[in-house]
């Protein structure tokens, strides 16, 4: 089963980590990525730019609107994601426990929903 692991973090903007600690966390992510690729667990992983680089787009009643970031009013922001393959939620949790940013932020795990077209 496929799972999306959404990494929420504030350490990169709130001073929780020093620059050296943040750089080591990134190196740890790269090492984990390599391990998960070798294991056949990792499908995709990436980091996201800071919230002020984002935009929210909406279409309501055929009206298009854009709100530039930052628009999140919480300390933690979506910092990156992993898409993994795991047998079940327990296995997915064991993978997520190895994600370095889980030590300074939070990681949300969600199963990927398989959509089918109605006949």
Secondary structure, DSSP 8 states (H G I E B T S, - for coil): -EEEEEEEE-HHHHSSS-HHHHHHHHHHHHHHHHHHHHHT-EEEEEE---GGG-EEEEEETTEEEEEES----SS-EEEEEEEEE-SSHHHHHHHHTT-GGGGTSEEEEEE--------
